[in-house]
Amino acid sequence: MIRSMMRRVTGGRWPEIRAGEQLSCPEVGRLLQQFLDGELDRDSEISSLADHLEECKRCGLEADTYRKIKQALASRRAEVPPESVERLRQFGERLADS
């Protein structure tokens, strides 16, 4: 609740996640693709997200689905058009917001 209020107040920017902070499912959804792509660089975000994925069955299953999609795409060894990757990322963001 506080984080969503801060997001409105700061024009859409999310406050930094502190070590040991518990994340909500929408927050995990916002970070999940970056996490799976190895793009998160703050240890506090990585740790909090990994903890949430261990505890939350829904988010854990979502992460597993994304991993399988990534593996299937990688096994094709064909270059994936950037617009397809962007559509998949947007799809994930819409799922996280629901």
mmCIF file of the C-alpha atoms, coordinates in Angstrom:
data_MODEL
# 
_entry.id   MODEL 
# 
loop_
_atom_site.group_PDB 
_atom_site.id 
_atom_site.type_symbol 
_atom_site.label_atom_id 
_atom_site.label_alt_id 
_atom_site.label_comp_id 
_atom_site.label_asym_id 
_atom_site.label_entity_id 
_atom_site.label_seq_id 
_atom_site.pdbx_PDB_ins_code 
_atom_site.Cartn_x 
_atom_site.Cartn_y 
_atom_site.Cartn_z 
_atom_site.occupancy 
_atom_site.B_iso_or_equiv 
_atom_site.pdbx_formal_charge 
_atom_site.auth_seq_id 
_atom_site.auth_comp_id 
_atom_site.auth_asym_id 
_atom_site.auth_atom_id 
_atom_site.pdbx_PDB_model_num 
ATOM 1  C CA . MET A 1 1  ? 0.000  0.000   0.000   1.00 0.00 ? 1  MET A CA 1 
ATOM 2  C CA . ILE A 1 2  ? 2.713  2.485   0.986   1.00 0.00 ? 2  ILE A CA 1 
ATOM 3  C CA . ARG A 1 3  ? 4.819  1.525   -2.025  1.00 0.00 ? 3  ARG A CA 1 
ATOM 4  C CA . SER A 1 4  ? 1.884  2.094   -4.433  1.00 0.00 ? 4  SER A CA 1 
ATOM 5  C CA . MET A 1 5  ? 1.207  5.478   -2.836  1.00 0.00 ? 5  MET A CA 1 
ATOM 6  C CA . MET A 1 6  ? 4.908  6.360   -3.217  1.00 0.00 ? 6  MET A CA 1 
ATOM 7  C CA . ARG A 1 7  ? 4.749  5.307   -6.843  1.00 0.00 ? 7  ARG A CA 1 
ATOM 8  C CA . ARG A 1 8  ? 1.906  7.775   -7.459  1.00 0.00 ? 8  ARG A CA 1 
ATOM 9  C CA . VAL A 1 9  ? 3.680  10.545  -5.596  1.00 0.00 ? 9  VAL A CA 1 
ATOM 10 C CA . THR A 1 10 ? 6.995  10.012  -7.398  1.00 0.00 ? 10 THR A CA 1 
ATOM 11 C CA . GLY A 1 11 ? 5.512  9.847   -10.885 1.00 0.00 ? 11 GLY A CA 1 
ATOM 12 C CA . GLY A 1 12 ? 5.801  6.091   -11.348 1.00 0.00 ? 12 GLY A CA 1 
ATOM 13 C CA . ARG A 1 13 ? 9.260  5.509   -9.859  1.00 0.00 ? 13 ARG A CA 1 
ATOM 14 C CA . TRP A 1 14 ? 9.409  2.749   -7.278  1.00 0.00 ? 14 TRP A CA 1 
ATOM 15 C CA . PRO A 1 15 ? 11.220 3.293   -3.990  1.00 0.00 ? 15 PRO A CA 1 
ATOM 16 C CA . GLU A 1 16 ? 14.395 1.266   -3.571  1.00 0.00 ? 16 GLU A CA 1 
ATOM 17 C CA . ILE A 1 17 ? 13.931 -2.147  -1.982  1.00 0.00 ? 17 ILE A CA 1 
ATOM 18 C CA . ARG A 1 18 ? 15.819 -2.616  1.269   1.00 0.00 ? 18 ARG A CA 1 
ATOM 19 C CA . ALA A 1 19 ? 17.511 -5.839  2.362   1.00 0.00 ? 19 ALA A CA 1 
ATOM 20 C CA . GLY A 1 20 ? 15.058 -8.242  3.990   1.00 0.00 ? 20 GLY A CA 1 
ATOM 21 C CA . GLU A 1 21 ? 11.999 -6.310  2.804   1.00 0.00 ? 21 GLU A CA 1 
ATOM 22 C CA . GLN A 1 22 ? 9.037  -8.453  1.813   1.00 0.00 ? 22 GLN A CA 1 
ATOM 23 C CA . LEU A 1 23 ? 7.687  -7.810  -1.673  1.00 0.00 ? 23 LEU A CA 1 
ATOM 24 C CA . SER A 1 24 ? 4.088  -7.977  -2.859  1.00 0.00 ? 24 SER A CA 1 
ATOM 25 C CA . CYS A 1 25 ? 3.092  -10.049 -5.879  1.00 0.00 ? 25 CYS A CA 1 
ATOM 26 C CA . PRO A 1 26 ? 2.738  -6.958  -8.140  1.00 0.00 ? 26 PRO A CA 1 
ATOM 27 C CA . GLU A 1 27 ? 6.221  -5.818  -7.118  1.00 0.00 ? 27 GLU A CA 1 
ATOM 28 C CA . VAL A 1 28 ? 7.615  -9.247  -7.952  1.00 0.00 ? 28 VAL A CA 1 
ATOM 29 C CA . GLY A 1 29 ? 5.799  -9.147  -11.292 1.00 0.00 ? 29 GLY A CA 1 
ATOM 30 C CA . ARG A 1 30 ? 7.425  -5.814  -12.062 1.00 0.00 ? 30 ARG A CA 1 
ATOM 31 C CA . LEU A 1 31 ? 10.904 -7.222  -11.388 1.00 0.00 ? 31 LEU A CA 1 
ATOM 32 C CA . LEU A 1 32 ? 10.499 -10.813 -12.571 1.00 0.00 ? 32 LEU A CA 1 
ATOM 33 C CA . GLN A 1 33 ? 11.658 -10.458 -16.173 1.00 0.00 ? 33 GLN A CA 1 
ATOM 34 C CA . GLN A 1 34 ? 14.677 -8.418  -15.132 1.00 0.00 ? 34 GLN A CA 1 
ATOM 35 C CA . PHE A 1 35 ? 15.474 -11.081 -12.530 1.00 0.00 ? 35 PHE A CA 1 
ATOM 36 C CA . LEU A 1 36 ? 15.221 -13.935 -15.037 1.00 0.00 ? 36 LEU A CA 1 
ATOM 37 C CA . ASP A 1 37 ? 17.295 -11.990 -17.580 1.00 0.00 ? 37 ASP A CA 1 
ATOM 38 C CA . GLY A 1 38 ? 20.022 -11.372 -14.980 1.00 0.00 ? 38 GLY A CA 1 
ATOM 39 C CA . GLU A 1 39 ? 19.480 -7.615  -15.206 1.00 0.00 ? 39 GLU A CA 1 
ATOM 40 C CA . LEU A 1 40 ? 18.951 -6.898  -11.504 1.00 0.00 ? 40 LEU A CA 1 
ATOM 41 C CA . ASP A 1 41 ? 22.077 -5.590  -9.860  1.00 0.00 ? 41 ASP A CA 1 
ATOM 42 C CA . ARG A 1 42 ? 20.966 -4.724  -6.331  1.00 0.00 ? 42 ARG A CA 1 
ATOM 43 C CA . ASP A 1 43 ? 21.507 -7.609  -3.932  1.00 0.00 ? 43 ASP A CA 1 
ATOM 44 C CA . SER A 1 44 ? 18.564 -6.437  -1.819  1.00 0.00 ? 44 SER A CA 1 
ATOM 45 C CA . GLU A 1 45 ? 16.176 -6.737  -4.804  1.00 0.00 ? 45 GLU A CA 1 
ATOM 46 C CA . ILE A 1 46 ? 17.542 -10.123 -5.829  1.00 0.00 ? 46 ILE A CA 1 
ATOM 47 C CA . SER A 1 47 ? 17.346 -11.494 -2.296  1.00 0.00 ? 47 SER A CA 1 
ATOM 48 C CA . SER A 1 48 ? 13.829 -10.175 -1.603  1.00 0.00 ? 48 SER A CA 1 
ATOM 49 C CA . LEU A 1 49 ? 12.549 -11.418 -4.958  1.00 0.00 ? 49 LEU A CA 1 
ATOM 50 C CA . ALA A 1 50 ? 14.105 -14.869 -4.555  1.00 0.00 ? 50 ALA A CA 1 
ATOM 51 C CA . ASP A 1 51 ? 12.595 -15.144 -1.058  1.00 0.00 ? 51 ASP A CA 1 
ATOM 52 C CA . HIS A 1 52 ? 9.152  -14.234 -2.421  1.00 0.00 ? 52 HIS A CA 1 
ATOM 53 C CA . LEU A 1 53 ? 9.421  -16.801 -5.227  1.00 0.00 ? 53 LEU A CA 1 
ATOM 54 C CA . GLU A 1 54 ? 10.227 -19.489 -2.638  1.00 0.00 ? 54 GLU A CA 1 
ATOM 55 C CA . GLU A 1 55 ? 7.225  -18.563 -0.481  1.00 0.00 ? 55 GLU A CA 1 
ATOM 56 C CA . CYS A 1 56 ? 4.530  -17.638 -3.042  1.00 0.00 ? 56 CYS A CA 1 
ATOM 57 C CA . LYS A 1 57 ? 3.313  -20.564 -5.114  1.00 0.00 ? 57 LYS A CA 1 
ATOM 58 C CA . ARG A 1 58 ? 1.608  -18.349 -7.718  1.00 0.00 ? 58 ARG A CA 1 
ATOM 59 C CA . CYS A 1 59 ? 4.686  -16.217 -8.370  1.00 0.00 ? 59 CYS A CA 1 
ATOM 60 C CA . GLY A 1 60 ? 6.950  -19.263 -8.268  1.00 0.00 ? 60 GLY A CA 1 
ATOM 61 C CA . LEU A 1 61 ? 4.861  -20.979 -10.932 1.00 0.00 ? 61 LEU A CA 1 
ATOM 62 C CA . GLU A 1 62 ? 4.870  -17.798 -13.021 1.00 0.00 ? 62 GLU A CA 1 
ATOM 63 C CA . ALA A 1 63 ? 8.668  -17.612 -12.784 1.00 0.00 ? 63 ALA A CA 1 
ATOM 64 C CA . ASP A 1 64 ? 8.950  -21.278 -13.743 1.00 0.00 ? 64 ASP A CA 1 
ATOM 65 C CA . THR A 1 65 ? 6.708  -20.694 -16.770 1.00 0.00 ? 65 THR A CA 1 
ATOM 66 C CA . TYR A 1 66 ? 8.848  -17.779 -17.900 1.00 0.00 ? 66 TYR A CA 1 
ATOM 67 C CA . ARG A 1 67 ? 12.004 -19.856 -17.461 1.00 0.00 ? 67 ARG A CA 1 
ATOM 68 C CA . LYS A 1 68 ? 10.520 -22.613 -19.627 1.00 0.00 ? 68 LYS A CA 1 
ATOM 69 C CA . ILE A 1 69 ? 9.529  -20.084 -22.303 1.00 0.00 ? 69 ILE A CA 1 
ATOM 70 C CA . LYS A 1 70 ? 13.050 -18.661 -22.290 1.00 0.00 ? 70 LYS A CA 1 
ATOM 71 C CA . GLN A 1 71 ? 14.568 -22.149 -22.539 1.00 0.00 ? 71 GLN A CA 1 
ATOM 72 C CA . ALA A 1 72 ? 12.248 -23.095 -25.410 1.00 0.00 ? 72 ALA A CA 1 
ATOM 73 C CA . LEU A 1 73 ? 13.118 -19.922 -27.291 1.00 0.00 ? 73 LEU A CA 1 
ATOM 74 C CA . ALA A 1 74 ? 16.838 -20.420 -26.662 1.00 0.00 ? 74 ALA A CA 1 
ATOM 75 C CA . SER A 1 75 ? 16.707 -24.022 -27.882 1.00 0.00 ? 75 SER A CA 1 
ATOM 76 C CA . ARG A 1 76 ? 15.347 -22.872 -31.236 1.00 0.00 ? 76 ARG A CA 1 
ATOM 77 C CA . ARG A 1 77 ? 18.670 -21.120 -31.862 1.00 0.00 ? 77 ARG A CA 1 
ATOM 78 C CA . ALA A 1 78 ? 16.852 -18.649 -34.040 1.00 0.00 ? 78 ALA A CA 1 
ATOM 79 C CA . GLU A 1 79 ? 17.105 -14.974 -33.339 1.00 0.00 ? 79 GLU A CA 1 
ATOM 80 C CA . VAL A 1 80 ? 13.955 -13.711 -31.711 1.00 0.00 ? 80 VAL A CA 1 
ATOM 81 C CA . PRO A 1 81 ? 12.783 -10.386 -33.111 1.00 0.00 ? 81 PRO A CA 1 
ATOM 82 C CA . PRO A 1 82 ? 13.034 -7.591  -30.540 1.00 0.00 ? 82 PRO A CA 1 
ATOM 83 C CA . GLU A 1 83 ? 9.339  -6.793  -30.973 1.00 0.00 ? 83 GLU A CA 1 
ATOM 84 C CA . SER A 1 84 ? 8.441  -10.366 -29.932 1.00 0.00 ? 84 SER A CA 1 
ATOM 85 C CA . VAL A 1 85 ? 10.567 -10.064 -26.814 1.00 0.00 ? 85 VAL A CA 1 
ATOM 86 C CA . GLU A 1 86 ? 8.905  -6.738  -26.032 1.00 0.00 ? 86 GLU A CA 1 
ATOM 87 C CA . ARG A 1 87 ? 5.417  -8.254  -26.484 1.00 0.00 ? 87 ARG A CA 1 
ATOM 88 C CA . LEU A 1 88 ? 6.346  -11.082 -24.115 1.00 0.00 ? 88 LEU A CA 1 
ATOM 89 C CA . ARG A 1 89 ? 7.693  -8.574  -21.587 1.00 0.00 ? 89 ARG A CA 1 
ATOM 90 C CA . GLN A 1 90 ? 4.495  -6.491  -21.844 1.00 0.00 ? 90 GLN A CA 1 
ATOM 91 C CA . PHE A 1 91 ? 2.415  -9.653  -21.414 1.00 0.00 ? 91 PHE A CA 1 
ATOM 92 C CA . GLY A 1 92 ? 4.314  -10.439 -18.219 1.00 0.00 ? 92 GLY A CA 1 
ATOM 93 C CA . GLU A 1 93 ? 3.795  -6.902  -16.942 1.00 0.00 ? 93 GLU A CA 1 
ATOM 94 C CA . ARG A 1 94 ? 0.041  -7.126  -17.622 1.00 0.00 ? 94 ARG A CA 1 
ATOM 95 C CA . LEU A 1 95 ? -0.110 -10.420 -15.726 1.00 0.00 ? 95 LEU A CA 1 
ATOM 96 C CA . ALA A 1 96 ? 1.711  -8.844  -12.815 1.00 0.00 ? 96 ALA A CA 1 
ATOM 97 C CA . ASP A 1 97 ? -0.721 -5.940  -12.699 1.00 0.00 ? 97 ASP A CA 1 
ATOM 98 C CA . SER A 1 98 ? -3.786 -8.215  -12.511 1.00 0.00 ? 98 SER A CA 1 
# 
